[in-house]
Amino acid sequence: MKKEKQPHSTLSASISLRVRFSETDALGIVWHGNYIKYFEEGREAFGRKYGLSYLEVEKKGYATPIVKTICEHKKSVRYGEMLRVETYYIATASAKLHFRYFIYNEADELVCTGETEQVFTLLKDGTLSLYKPLFYAEWEEKEVKSKI
């Protein structure tokens, strides 16, 4: 399968993981809902690498719930296979976190692609933040705009 073009983003993280038995279905392939978990593993790796982890965001008084998920399956994956999840940050003018994912198998074949969008809400009352929180705007200035 041909490798899809990655987004033009200098901010990315890559992790490897082994498919666990509990992630497969009766057909012996990864159940489709588990790819969303793999996306989350990629986001967590990205957050740890760039200082934007869920715990960091929570310390600032915010949560980042998912409001949109896209997942496209390209090839089946089986128990025991090693996967590489590449996570790319996509800059946006909105008060959102936008990520794009590419999952590859051991043969470097593209098995799944996807995207997620997250918004910022205040932890204290769940209010949606219509503007970028200050800590996020500062992070973006440091990590994103300085690399353009």
C-alpha positions in Angstrom: 0.0 0.0 0.0 1.3 3.4 -1.0 2.5 5.7 1.8 0.2 8.7 2.2 1.7 12.2 2.3 2.1 13.5 5.8 0.9 17.0 6.6 3.3 19.9 6.6 4.0 20.0 10.3 7.3 20.2 12.1 5.6 19.0 15.3 5.2 15.2 15.4 5.7 12.2 17.6 6.0 8.6 16.8 5.5 5.6 19.1 5.6 1.8 18.6 3.1 -0.6 20.2 2.3 -4.3 20.0 -1.2 -5.4 19.3 -2.6 -7.1 22.4 -4.9 -10.2 22.3 -7.6 -8.2 24.1 -7.7 -5.7 21.1 -8.7 -8.3 18.6 -12.2 -9.6 17.6 -13.6 -13.0 16.8 -11.9 -12.8 13.3 -8.5 -12.4 14.9 -8.0 -8.8 13.7 -7.9 -5.6 15.6 -11.4 -4.4 16.4 -12.1 -1.1 14.6 -12.7 0.9 17.8 -9.2 0.2 19.1 -7.7 2.4 16.5 -9.2 5.4 18.4 -7.1 4.1 21.4 -4.0 4.0 19.3 -4.7 7.7 18.3 -4.9 8.5 22.0 -1.6 6.8 22.6 -0.1 9.0 19.8 -1.6 12.2 21.3 -0.2 11.3 24.8 3.3 10.7 23.3 3.0 14.0 21.5 1.9 15.8 24.7 4.8 14.3 26.7 7.3 15.3 24.0 6.1 18.9 23.7 4.9 19.8 27.2 1.2 19.6 26.2 0.1 16.5 28.1 -3.4 16.0 29.5 -1.9 16.5 33.0 -0.2 19.8 31.9 -3.4 21.1 30.5 -5.3 20.1 33.6 -2.9 22.0 35.8 -3.8 25.1 33.8 -7.5 24.5 34.7 -8.7 23.1 31.3 -9.9 19.8 29.8 -9.6 19.0 26.1 -12.6 16.8 25.1 -12.7 15.3 21.6 -15.3 16.9 19.4 -14.5 15.2 16.1 -12.9 11.9 15.1 -12.1 10.6 11.6 -10.8 7.1 11.2 -10.1 5.4 7.9 -9.0 1.7 7.8 -6.7 0.6 5.0 -5.5 -2.9 6.0 -6.2 -5.4 8.7 -3.9 -5.9 11.7 -3.6 -9.0 13.8 -2.6 -9.9 17.3 1.1 -9.6 18.0 1.9 -7.3 15.2 4.0 -4.2 15.9 2.5 -0.9 14.9 4.0 2.6 14.5 1.7 5.5 15.3 2.8 8.8 13.8 1.0 11.8 15.3 1.2 15.3 13.6 0.0 18.6 15.1 -2.0 20.7 12.7 -2.0 24.4 13.5 -5.4 26.2 13.4 -6.6 29.7 14.1 -9.4 28.3 16.3 -9.2 27.4 20.0 -8.7 23.7 19.1 -6.1 21.0 19.1 -6.1 19.3 15.7 -4.0 16.1 15.1 -3.5 13.8 12.1 -2.5 10.2 12.5 -0.8 7.6 10.3 -0.5 4.0 11.6 1.9 1.6 9.9 2.6 -2.1 10.3 5.9 -3.9 10.6 6.2 -3.9 6.8 5.8 -0.1 6.7 2.4 -0.5 5.1 -0.2 2.2 6.0 -3.0 0.4 7.9 -5.0 3.4 9.2 -5.2 7.2 9.0 -7.2 9.5 11.1 -7.8 12.9 12.6 -9.1 14.3 15.9 -10.2 17.8 17.0 -10.3 18.8 20.7 -11.7 22.0 22.2 -10.8 23.6 25.5 -13.2 23.7 28.4 -12.8 25.0 31.9 -12.5 22.3 34.4 -14.4 24.1 37.1 -17.7 24.4 35.1 -17.2 22.9 31.7 -17.5 26.2 29.9 -16.3 26.1 26.3 -13.3 28.4 25.7 -14.0 30.5 22.5 -10.5 31.9 22.5 -7.2 30.1 22.9 -6.2 29.8 26.5 -3.2 32.0 27.4 -1.0 28.9 28.2 -1.9 27.4 24.8 -1.3 30.6 22.8 2.1 30.9 24.5 2.9 27.2 23.8 1.9 27.7 20.2 4.1 30.8 19.9 7.1 28.9 21.3 6.6 25.5 19.6 4.8 26.3 16.3 5.5 29.8 15.1 9.1 29.7 16.0 9.6 26.7 13.6 8.0 28.4 10.6 
